[in-house]
Amino acid sequence: MDHLKTRLEKLRKFSDSARRRASLYVDMSKFDGKSTARSLGCVQRASAPGRKLQKIGFIIFWIPEPTGITNAIGAPMILAGRFLDKKYNGATIHDIGHETKHTISTINDFKSTVM
């Protein structure tokens, strides 16, 4: 019984932390100042260089040409794009907020099933 109480207390702490984080991200996205909005713009609109590189690689790969040079160029671009897509985090504030809300709902579901 004490083991369940300690786990529930841990879940309450996680839930409170996730709720505070979600409210912080919502508040950050509502800033109205031009300089603040400009500096947060890169976080709100993150680029995805891996996907762009993959798309360009696929386009080059499928260009018909007899010597096969485009295949030799396109295939490494596709692989490099996949590698960058795995290593580069292109998450925006919206994505982080969505995942935080999902975590909060999962914690609440778990708490309701335990209690």
Residue pairs with C-beta under 8 A, 6 or more apart in sequence:
4 114
7 114
8 111
8 114
8 115
11 107
11 110
11 111
12 111
14 107
15 104
15 107
15 108
15 111
18 100
18 103
18 104
18 107
19 104
21 100
22 97
22 100
22 101
22 104
25 93
25 96
25 97
25 100
26 97
28 40
28 93
29 40
29 44
29 93
29 94
29 97
31 37
31 40
40 93
43 92
43 93
44 92
44 93
44 94
45 92
46 89
46 90
46 91
46 92
47 90
48 85
48 88
48 90
49 81
49 84
49 88
50 80
50 81
50 82
50 83
50 84
50 85
50 86
50 87
50 88
50 90
51 81
51 85
52 81
53 77
53 78
53 80
53 81
53 84
54 77
54 78
54 81
54 82
54 85
55 81
56 77
56 81
57 73
57 74
57 75
57 76
57 77
57 78
57 79
57 80
57 81
58 74
58 78
59 74
60 70
60 73
60 74
60 77
61 70
61 71
61 74
61 75
61 77
61 78
62 74
63 70
63 74
